[in-house]
Amino acid sequence: MSLKSINPFTNQLIKETEELSEADIEKSLIKSAYAFEAWRRTGFDEKIRLMRNVAEVLRRNSGKYASIMTSEMGKPITESKAEIEKCAWLCDYYAENASDFLKPDFIETDADSSYVLYEPLGTILGIMPWNFPFWQVFRFAVPTMAAGNTVVLKHASNVQMCAFEIENIFIEAGFPSSVFSNLAIGSKQIENVLSNDIIKAVSLTGSEAAGRNVGETAGKLLKKCVLELGGSNAFIVLDDADVVKAAETGIQARFQNAGQSCIAAKRFIVGRKISDDFISAFLEGVKKIKTGDPGDPEVRLGPLSSISQAETVESQIVRSVGKGAKVIIGGKRKDAFFEPTVVIDVAPGMPLFDEEVFGPVTPITITDSIEEAVHLAGKTTFGLGVTLFSRNIEKAEGLVQEFNDGSVFINGLVKSDPRLPFGGTRRSGYGRELSFHGIKEFVNVKTVWVKKP
């Protein structure tokens, strides 16, 4: 069996990667386990040096990595380059902070000395998606490795060129062999890998269905699991919002990566008093979006990752229109391309409201009160993030506790930042990545209690 990389712009096969055999997988896992025994004892000075080397390799070859990313999954080249830079920033961040995050916590008790150590678990499996093929891997791997674990990667089948390059980046940066390993395998092999005693825990970023399967397997095996799944983020524009700024931010929040992001704004909930002005400003911005070849630096919207992905989005629109929604711009598909689209009169019960829409479609729902806006925002099974636009910061901050989500961004788009914890609630998964929270997901929190004789 082989894993196929198909350029979504040309629909041409660009790479076939043979899946590893069971014997080869076992060899890779054994090497990772051996590497862990040395890596866990490696001092922070050396880890910091290597992390900074990775950042340097990323920046030095950013054009090469960005081009591969754009070829494999269709991301506009400017966004691909920004993704590489963000990965380098992440490495710099943990190089600067990992030792402080993991230093022992001394706690006063009835002992002469009592403290908490944060020690690595072993080899951690990362199952990563295609939509941010570098960032998602680095977001998981860098803090996990900084904590002293080794990592094996199962990347999405359609971005194996990216996976190969990521492994080479750590090698070029000087990391010891098998501290980071790429496993070229399909989804059918995941359960066997996760069941291997060498794997101590797993982190998955992907669909809800994939999360349920991996979570079920990890639960049976009593292995730690972090799940970062889908989202249907509300983008709320209150009547007192800066409409122009909200529209400008909303366009970026919806159309970045062609809308193929778990944290993209997916349900626009707009106050009636300013709805006409907001929609007008939004449409003006949408009309300026240049579509086409994602390799062109001027292009802002390329194809979706595949024809089947575009067909799914098309179906969600058609079914919603059948229930009363109205397309006011866009709505057409050609192969993997989908026009930037705005749909109004969207309501609960329609696919564009109830389902996660992984494409460049903006569903807009008009509300008559803050209470209704908050209610509609929470009318979802997901819980990743919310954006709230208002000039009244005190009022906006007072609403934060009303949202049962992993994050609330006021007057800004929801985004991941190495300095802040990232993750969701409900069907968006559990656990946290990034910040000091993320580096402590895959450690043994060890209590030490000492009494002098």
C-alpha positions in Angstrom: 0.0 0.0 0.0 1.1 3.6 -0.7 0.2 7.0 0.6 -0.5 9.5 -2.1 0.2 13.2 -2.3 -2.1 14.9 -4.8 -1.6 18.6 -5.7 -5.2 20.0 -5.2 -4.5 22.8 -7.7 -3.6 20.6 -10.6 -5.2 17.3 -9.2 -1.9 15.6 -10.3 -0.2 12.9 -8.2 3.1 14.4 -7.0 4.4 11.7 -4.6 3.7 8.1 -3.6 5.1 6.9 -0.3 5.2 3.2 0.6 3.7 2.4 4.0 6.1 0.9 6.5 5.7 -2.8 7.2 4.9 -4.1 10.7 8.5 -5.1 11.1 9.8 -1.6 10.1 7.3 0.0 12.5 8.5 -2.2 15.4 12.2 -1.3 14.6 11.4 2.4 14.6 9.6 2.2 17.9 12.4 0.2 19.5 14.9 2.8 18.4 12.7 5.5 19.8 12.6 3.7 23.2 16.4 3.4 23.3 16.7 7.1 22.3 14.5 8.1 25.2 16.8 6.6 27.8 19.6 9.0 26.7 17.3 11.9 25.8 15.6 12.0 29.2 18.9 12.6 30.8 20.0 15.3 28.4 20.5 18.7 30.1 18.4 21.7 29.2 21.5 23.6 27.9 21.8 21.0 25.1 18.0 20.9 24.5 18.0 24.7 24.2 20.8 24.6 21.7 19.1 22.1 19.6 15.7 23.9 19.7 17.4 27.0 18.5 19.1 25.0 15.7 15.7 23.9 14.6 14.4 27.4 14.4 17.5 28.4 12.4 16.9 25.5 9.9 13.3 26.4 9.5 14.1 30.0 8.7 17.0 29.2 6.4 14.8 26.8 4.3 11.4 28.5 4.7 10.9 28.9 1.0 11.5 25.2 0.3 9.2 24.0 3.1 6.5 26.5 2.2 6.6 25.4 -1.5 6.1 21.7 -0.5 3.3 22.6 1.9 1.5 24.6 -0.9 2.0 21.8 -3.4 0.6 19.1 -1.1 -2.5 20.7 0.4 -3.1 24.0 -1.5 -2.3 26.6 1.1 -1.4 30.0 -0.4 2.4 30.4 -0.4 2.3 33.5 1.8 0.4 31.6 4.4 2.8 28.6 4.1 5.7 30.9 4.7 4.0 32.4 7.8 3.4 28.9 9.1 7.1 28.1 8.9 8.0 31.3 10.7 5.4 30.5 13.5 7.1 27.1 13.9 10.4 28.8 14.4 8.9 31.2 16.9 7.6 28.2 18.8 11.1 26.7 19.0 12.5 29.9 20.3 9.7 30.2 22.9 10.4 26.8 24.4 14.1 27.2 24.2 13.7 30.3 26.4 11.1 28.9 28.8 11.1 25.1 29.0 13.6 24.8 31.9 11.5 27.3 34.0 8.3 25.5 33.1 9.7 22.2 34.3 11.7 23.2 37.4 10.7 21.5 40.6 7.9 23.0 42.7 8.9 23.2 46.4 5.8 23.0 48.7 5.8 23.4 52.5 4.2 20.4 54.3 4.9 18.5 57.5 8.0 17.0 55.8 11.5 18.4 56.1 11.3 18.7 52.3 8.6 18.1 49.8 8.5 19.0 46.2 7.1 18.0 42.8 9.1 16.8 39.9 8.0 16.8 36.2 9.6 13.8 34.5 9.1 12.6 30.9 6.9 9.5 30.2 8.7 7.9 27.2 7.7 7.7 23.6 4.7 9.7 22.6 2.6 9.2 19.5 1.5 12.2 17.6 -1.4 11.8 15.0 -1.5 15.0 13.0 -3.7 16.5 10.2 -3.1 18.0 6.8 -4.5 21.5 7.2 -1.5 23.0 9.0 1.0 20.3 8.1 4.0 21.9 9.8 2.5 23.9 12.7 0.3 21.1 14.1 3.3 18.8 14.3 5.6 21.3 15.9 2.9 22.5 18.3 2.8 19.0 19.6 6.3 17.8 19.2 8.4 20.7 20.5 7.0 20.9 24.0 6.8 17.2 24.2 10.4 16.7 23.3 11.5 19.6 25.5 10.0 17.8 28.4 12.4 14.8 27.7 10.1 12.6 25.7 10.7 11.1 22.3 8.2 11.5 19.6 6.9 9.3 16.7 4.7 11.0 14.1 1.8 9.6 12.1 1.0 12.4 9.7 -1.9 12.6 7.3 -1.6 10.4 4.3 -1.7 13.3 1.8 1.2 15.3 3.3 3.9 12.8 3.5 6.4 15.1 1.8 5.9 17.5 4.7 6.3 14.7 7.2 9.6 13.6 5.6 11.0 17.2 5.6 10.0 17.7 9.3 12.0 14.6 10.3 14.9 15.8 8.3 14.7 19.2 10.0 15.4 17.6 13.4 18.2 15.5 12.0 19.8 18.6 10.4 19.5 20.5 13.6 21.5 17.9 15.4 18.9 16.0 17.4 20.0 12.5 18.4 18.7 9.7 16.1 15.1 8.6 16.8 14.3 11.4 19.3 11.9 12.4 16.5 10.7 9.7 14.1 8.3 9.8 11.2 6.1 6.7 10.6 4.8 6.5 7.0 1.6 4.6 7.9 -2.1 4.8 7.1 -4.9 5.2 9.6 -5.6 1.4 9.7 -2.2 0.9 11.5 -2.8 3.4 14.2 -4.5 1.1 16.7 -1.6 -1.4 16.5 1.0 1.3 17.0 -0.9 2.8 19.9 -1.3 -0.6 21.5 2.5 -1.1 21.5 3.9 -1.0 25.0 6.6 1.5 23.9 4.0 4.1 23.2 3.1 5.8 26.6 0.6 8.4 25.4 -0.9 9.9 22.3 -1.9 13.4 21.0 -4.3 13.7 18.1 -5.4 16.7 16.2 -8.1 15.8 13.7 -11.7 15.0 13.2 -14.2 14.1 15.9 -14.5 10.6 14.5 -10.8 10.1 14.6 -10.7 11.5 18.1 -13.4 9.1 19.3 -11.5 6.1 17.8 -8.2 7.1 19.3 -9.7 8.1 22.6 -11.5 4.7 22.9 -8.3 2.8 22.2 -6.2 4.9 24.6 -8.9 4.5 27.3 -8.8 0.8 27.0 -5.1 0.8 27.3 -5.1 3.4 30.2 -2.8 5.7 28.2 -2.8 9.5 28.5 -4.6 11.2 25.6 -4.8 14.8 24.3 -7.4 15.4 21.7 -7.7 18.6 19.6 -10.7 18.1 17.4 -13.2 20.1 15.4 -14.8 23.4 16.1 -17.7 25.6 15.0 -16.5 28.9 16.4 -19.0 31.7 16.8 -18.0 35.2 15.6 -20.3 37.6 17.5 -20.7 41.2 16.4 -22.7 43.2 18.9 -24.6 46.4 18.0 -21.9 48.6 19.5 -19.0 47.0 17.6 -16.6 48.7 15.2 -18.2 47.3 12.1 -15.3 48.0 9.7 -12.8 46.3 12.0 -15.1 43.4 12.7 -15.6 42.8 9.0 -11.9 43.0 8.3 -11.0 40.6 11.1 -13.9 38.3 10.2 -12.7 37.9 6.6 -9.3 36.8 7.9 -10.8 34.6 10.5 -13.1 32.8 8.0 -11.0 32.6 4.8 -7.5 31.9 6.1 -6.4 28.5 4.8 -9.6 28.5 2.7 -11.6 28.1 5.9 -9.9 24.7 6.6 -9.1 25.3 10.2 -10.6 24.0 13.5 -10.4 27.5 15.0 -11.8 29.4 12.0 -14.8 31.6 12.5 -17.6 29.4 11.3 -20.9 31.0 12.5 -21.3 34.7 12.3 -23.9 36.0 14.7 -24.6 39.7 14.1 -26.7 42.3 15.9 -29.6 43.5 13.8 -28.9 47.2 14.2 -25.6 47.0 12.5 -26.2 43.9 10.3 -26.6 45.8 7.1 -23.4 47.8 7.6 -21.5 44.7 8.6 -22.7 42.7 5.7 -21.9 45.5 3.3 -18.4 45.9 4.7 -17.9 42.2 4.7 -19.0 41.8 1.0 -16.7 44.6 0.0 -13.8 42.8 1.5 -14.8 39.4 0.0 -14.9 40.8 -3.5 -11.2 41.8 -3.1 -10.0 38.3 -2.3 -7.8 37.0 -5.2 -8.3 33.3 -5.9 -6.2 31.0 -8.1 -2.8 29.4 -8.1 -1.7 29.1 -4.4 1.9 29.4 -5.6 1.2 33.0 -6.6 2.1 35.4 -3.8 -0.8 37.6 -4.7 -3.4 34.8 -4.3 -5.2 34.8 -1.0 -7.5 31.8 -1.6 -6.4 28.6 -3.3 -8.1 25.3 -3.7 -9.4 23.2 -0.8 -7.3 20.1 0.0 -9.2 17.8 -2.3 -12.2 17.6 -4.6 -14.1 15.5 -2.1 -13.6 18.2 0.6 -15.0 20.8 -1.8 -17.9 18.5 -2.6 -18.7 18.2 1.1 -18.9 22.0 1.5 -21.1 22.3 -1.6 -23.5 19.8 -0.1 -23.7 21.7 3.1 -24.7 24.9 1.2 -27.2 23.1 -1.0 -28.9 21.5 2.0 -29.0 24.8 3.9 -30.5 26.7 1.0 -33.1 24.0 0.8 -34.1 25.0 4.4 -34.3 28.7 3.7 -30.7 30.1 3.7 -29.7 32.5 0.9 -26.4 32.7 -0.9 -25.6 36.4 -1.6 -22.1 35.9 -3.1 -20.2 32.9 -4.4 -21.5 29.4 -3.9 -19.9 27.8 -6.9 -17.4 24.9 -7.0 -15.0 23.8 -9.8 -13.0 20.7 -8.9 -11.3 21.5 -5.6 -11.8 25.2 -5.9 -14.7 26.9 -4.0 -15.6 30.5 -4.4 -15.5 32.7 -1.3 -19.1 32.5 -0.2 -21.5 34.4 2.1 -24.8 33.0 3.1 -27.5 34.8 5.1 -30.7 33.8 6.9 -28.8 30.8 8.4 -30.5 29.3 11.4 -30.2 26.3 13.8 -31.2 23.1 12.0 -29.3 23.9 8.9 -26.0 22.2 8.0 -24.2 25.5 7.8 -25.1 26.2 11.5 -25.1 22.7 13.0 -22.1 21.2 11.2 -18.4 22.1 11.1 -17.9 23.8 7.7 -14.3 23.2 6.5 -14.3 25.7 3.6 -14.5 29.3 2.5 -18.2 29.8 3.5 -19.5 32.5 5.8 -22.9 31.7 7.4 -24.6 34.8 8.9 -27.3 34.8 11.5 -29.0 38.0 12.7 -30.0 38.5 16.3 -32.1 41.0 18.3 -30.3 40.9 21.6 -27.1 40.0 23.4 -28.9 37.2 25.2 -30.0 35.7 21.9 -26.5 36.0 20.5 -25.0 34.2 23.5 -27.7 31.5 23.3 -27.0 30.9 19.6 -23.2 30.9 20.1 -23.7 28.1 22.6 -26.1 26.1 20.4 -23.4 23.8 19.2 -21.8 20.5 20.4 -18.3 22.0 19.9 -16.4 24.2 22.3 -13.1 25.5 20.8 -13.4 29.2 20.7 -15.5 32.4 20.4 -14.8 35.8 19.0 -16.7 38.8 20.5 -16.7 42.2 18.9 -17.8 45.2 21.1 -16.5 48.7 21.9 -17.6 48.1 25.5 -14.8 46.0 26.9 -16.3 45.8 30.4 -19.5 44.5 29.0 -17.6 42.0 26.7 -15.5 40.7 29.5 -18.6 40.3 31.6 -19.9 37.8 29.0 -16.8 35.6 28.9 -18.1 33.2 31.6 -21.2 32.6 29.5 -19.2 30.7 26.9 -18.3 27.1 27.5 -15.3 27.2 25.2 -11.6 26.8 25.4 -11.0 30.4 24.5 -12.7 33.8 24.1 -11.1 36.5 22.0 -12.5 40.0 22.3 -12.1 42.2 19.2 -9.7 39.7 17.6 -9.8 36.4 15.7 -9.2 33.1 17.6 -5.7 31.9 17.1 -3.0 29.7 18.7 -0.1 31.4 20.4 2.9 29.6 22.1 2.4 31.8 25.2 -1.2 30.8 25.7 -2.8 27.4 26.4 -4.8 26.0 23.4 -7.6 23.4 23.4 -11.3 22.9 23.7 -14.3 21.4 25.5 -17.1 19.1 24.6 -16.7 17.6 21.1 -13.7 19.8 20.4 -11.7 17.5 22.6 -9.7 17.8 25.9 -6.2 18.6 27.1 -4.1 21.6 26.3 -1.2 22.4 24.1 1.3 25.3 24.2 2.3 27.5 27.1 3.4 25.8 30.4 0.2 23.9 30.3 1.1 22.0 27.1 4.6 21.0 28.2 3.1 19.3 31.3 0.6 17.2 29.4 3.1 14.3 28.9 5.0 14.2 32.1 4.9 12.3 35.3 3.9 14.7 38.1 6.0 13.1 40.8 5.6 14.0 44.5 8.7 13.7 46.6 8.3 13.7 50.5 11.4 13.7 52.7 11.7 13.4 56.5 15.1 13.4 58.1 15.8 10.5 60.5 
